[in-house]
Amino acid sequence: MRRLIRAALFILLGTIVLTPGCSSPFVENNTIEEIAPVIFWSINEGKEQKLKISTLAPPLIKEKKRLLTLQVDMQKQGGKEFRLKYYRELKAGQLRILLINEDMAKKGILTLINPLLTDPDISQRLYLVIVRGIFEDYIQKQLNQQATLDYFLYQMFKHYETHNQGEMSIVNLHQFKHKLYSPYADPVLPVFKVKNENFTYEGTSFFRNDKLTATVNKMEDQIFQMIDNDYYLKLFAIPALSVTLGHARSKVQRELSRDYSSFSIKVDLSGRIEEYRGDKNLEDPKNLAALQNEIEKYLEENTTKLMKKLQKKKVDPLEIGTLTLKPWAKPLSEKQWRDYWEQMKINVDYKVHLQIFK
């Protein structure tokens, strides 16, 4: 009897292992010659409250590329109708970048994000990008010069994510979702500007819930990279002081007062002077110390301005609210934390340690 039970269990286990992991009785067509994986979607506002979705086809084969654009009511509808405009079946399983127009992001992107989160074919490592300008015009102008533009953009984002040198904020779908549904954090996304034939990084955008609320300038973005995102900048340019720092690294200490009336941030910044166009002789230790003091004062002022800007916009991308969490204590509600954060006094202190170029 035991042998029969063991044999039955063995057969059942083998059946489970060998059964394909697909709940649908229908098998999709994945013949490589008959499909075209999509690398990016660009989403903008269309006419009559519709979505304007664009992509390039075909990707990565020796065939003239063309920009496909649709006006649809729903995102999934766009994926379906793209298949009817091209002789190969367009597959979203290799979707790697979602580019969202800035004006649309200001109204909210939750309805764009949710279909991606629930689609098992789409990776949560999908890069999310905010675009200022008309991305489709940029693509049309670049097609003749750079046929593999879609793959180039994907490799660019992958490079900056992998090397993590603080040049820009790189955010994927999973990271955005994590902060979006956290009561003590707000998501961020990179902003790129399209102008003529240029696609340039502008800075970091901050979201309140799913709506774009604020975008920082380039100096504020460098400070953000130093105090929260990467804690490192390969090059840190400070034009106001005629100096560029190289390999700048920061050690950051953050502290909330017990009554949540003030927030203190202490930054220990080290690096070397890569370029200096001022009038000080930096070989003189006194002049070098004076420059360090000027940099400290400048960064303290601008970091304070950045923090107050975040307070005014009612966003917390630095996840300062997590400092309120303590063992055996009831956590603050999201509303309680937001009320404290808006009224909080900000204290910023920098200590700069520089090596002179020789």
N, C-alpha and C positions, 0 to 999 in steps of 0.2 A: 504493500500500500504506500509506504514511504517513497519507494522508487517511482511509483506512478505520479505522486505529488511533485517530486523533484523534477521529473521529466516534463510535467505540465508547466511548472514554473519556468523551466529553462526555455521551453517553446514560446511561452508568453513574453519572456524577457527578450528573446531574439526577435520576436515580431515587433516589439516596441522600438528596439534599436534600429531595425531595418526599415521601419515605416517612415516615409518622407515627412519632414516637419511642415506640413502645409494643410491647413484646415479646409481649403477649398478643393472641390473635386475637379476644378478646371486648371489645367497647366498653362502658364503664360508662355508666350513665344519669346524666347531669349536667344534665338539664333543670331550669332554675332553679325552676320551679313545683313540682317533684316532689322536691326535696332540701331538707335543713335542715342547714347547716353548724354544727358544734359548736364553741363557744368555750372551754369549760372541762370538765375532768373532776375530780371530787373522789373520792379513793380512801381508803378506811378498811378496817379489819379487819372481816370479816363473821363469820358463825357457821360452825363446823366448818372453820376454816382457809381460808375462802373470802374473796374480795375483794368489798367493797361499793363499787360505782361509781355515782356520781350525776352528772347533768347537767341543764341546763334546756332545754326545748323548748316552742315553736320560738324561735330567735333572730331578732331584728330584723324581725319582721313584726307587723302589728296583729292579734294573736290571743292569747287568754289563755294565759299561760305556766303550765307545771306542771313540778314536779320529778320526773324519772325516776330510779329507783334500782333496781339489780340486785344480786343475790348470784351471783357467778360464780367458777369455778375459775381462769380465766386472763383477762388483760386483753383480749386480742384477742377472746375469746369475748364479753366485755361489749360491745365495739363491734358485733359481729354481732347480739346479742340486742336491743340498743337499737333496731335497725331494725325489729324485730318488734313493738315496743310503741308505735310512732308511725306515722301514716299516710304521713308523708314519710320518705324514706330519710335517716337521719342520717349525715353525712359528717364524718370527722375531719381532713380536709385543712386546715380553718381552725382547728384546735385551737391555742389561744394560751396557755392556763394549765393546769398540772397542780398540783392542791392535794393534798398528802399529809399524812395525820394524823401527829402527832408521835410517838405510841406506836408506830406502824408503822415510822416512819423509824428509830427506835432499834434495830429488828431487822434493818434493811437494805433498801435500795431498788433494788438492782441489777436484780432481776427485773422491776421496773417501768420502769426506764430503758432496758434493752436492746431491748424491742419498739419503743420510740419511735425509737431510734437506727437501727434497721434498716428502718423504714417510710419509703419515699421520699415519701409524701404529707404527712408531718408535718415542719414546719419545725424546724430546730435552734435557732431563736430563741424557741421555746416557753419561757415563764417557769415556773420551778419554785418552789413555795412550800410551807413547812411550816405546818400549822395546828394550834393548840393548842385543843382543844374540838371540838364536833360542828358541822361546817360546814353540814350539811344542815338543822339546826334554824334556823340563822341565815338561810339562803336562804328557808325557808318563811315566816319572820316578815317578811322584807323584800319578798316578792313583791308584796304589795298596795300597798306604799309606793313601790317602785321597780321597775317592770316590766322595765327594761333593765339589771338588776343585773349580768348576765354581761359585757355590753359596757362598763359602767362600771368594773368591776374591771380589765378589759384596758386601758382607757384610763389608769387610775391607774398601773399598772405601766409602761406605755409612757412616760407623762409623766416619772416619776422616773428612768427609764433615760435618756431624752433629755436632760433638764436637768442631771442628774448633780450635784446640790447636797449630797450627803452625808446626806440625810435617812434613807435606808435602803439596805440591800444589795439589788440587783436582779441576779438570776442567771438566765441562760437555759441551755437543754439543752447547747449547745455548750461554754459556759464550764465547766459542771459536769463534763462528760466530759473536758475538757482536764486539769483538776486531778485527777480521779479516777484517771486512768491515768498520772499523773506520779509518779516516785519521790521527788521533792523538793517536793511540795505536797499539800495536802489541801483538798477542796472546802468551800464554805460555801453556805448558803441562808438567805433571810429567814424569820423566824418571825412569824406573825400569831396573835393570840388572839381567839377567838370567845366573846363573853359577851353574852347577851340580844340586843340589836339592834346591838351594836358589833363591828366588825372592825378591830382596832388592831394596829399594828406593835409587836412586843415586843423585837426585836433580831436578832442574827445567830447562826445555829447552825453549829457546826463538825463536820465529818465525819472519821472515821477509816475509810479505804476507803469503803464505801457506808453505814456506820452512823452515825447522829447520836450524837455523843459528848458535846458540851457546848453550852450556850447562854449567851451573855453578857448582863449586865444593860444598862440604857440608858446608863449612864456608860461602861462598857467598850465598848459599841457605838460611841459617839461617838469614843472614842480609836482604835478599829479603823478607823473611816472616815478619821481624820486621818493615821494612820501607814501605811495600806496601800491602802484601797479608792479613795477619791476625793481625798484630800489637801486636802479643802475641806469646811467646814460653813457654811451660810448663817447658822445660829444655833447657838452652842455654849453650852448652859446648864450652869453649875456651881453647883447649889443650896448645896453645903457652904460656898461662899465668897460667896454672895449676889450673884453676878455672871453676866451673860450676855454672851458675846462675839458679835460679828457679823462676817460675811464673814471667818471665820478660815481662813487658808491655811497650809499647812505645807510645809517643805522637809526631806526626811528623808535622812539618811546612815546606812547600815548597814555594819557591818564585823565579820568573823570573825577571831579570832586564828589564827595560822598552825597551831597545834596543835589548833584547834577546841575549846579549853577555855573560851572566853568569846565572848559576842556583845555588841556595842555598838551602840546606836541613838541618834543625835543628831537632835533635832527643833527646827527653827527655826520658831516659830509667830508669825504676825503677824495682827492684826485690830484691831477697835475695840470699845470698851465700849458696848454697846447699852443695858444696864440694870444698875444697881447699887443694892442695898438694904442695904448694910453701913453701918458707922459712920465710915468714913474720908472725909475731905474730899479728893477726887481732884484738885481744882484745885491742891493742894500737890504739887509734883513728888516730894517725899520719900514722901508717902502713896501716890502712884501707883507709885513704884518698889517700895514695900513690898508692894503688892497683886500686882505682877508676880512678885515673889519667892515669894509665897504660892501663886500659880497654878503656877509652875514646880515647886515642891516637891510640890504636890498631884498634878500630872500625872505627875511622875516616880514617885511612890509607886504610883499607880493603874496606870500603864503596866507597871511591874515586876510588880504583882500579876497583870495580864492575861497577861504573858509566862510567868510561873510556872504559871498555870492551864493554858496551852497545853502546857507541858512535862509537867505532871502527867497531862493527858489524852492525851499522846503524839500531838499533832496539830501540823501546821505550815502553817496557812492563809496565813501571810505569805511563803511560798516562800523561807525563809531558806536552805534546802538548796541553792538554785541558786548561792549565793555560793561553794560548794565547787568549782564547775566552773571549770577552768582549762585554757588551751591546752596541748597536748602532755602532759597529765597524765591518768592513769587515774581515771575518776570513782568516787566512793564508791558502794558498793551501798546500797540502800534501808535494809537492816538496820544497816549501819555508820553511816549518817547518823542514824537514829533513836536509836541508842545514844549518839552524841555529843550530840544535841539534848537528851535527857532530863537529862544531867549538866552542861550548860553554865551557866556563870555569866553573869548578865544585868547589863549596865550601861546605864542610861538617863540621858540628859542633855537638858533642855529649855532653850531660850532664847526668852523671850516678849517680843514688842514690841507694845505696845498704844497706840492713839490714844484720847484721851478724847472723850466726846460733848460737843458744845457746842450 
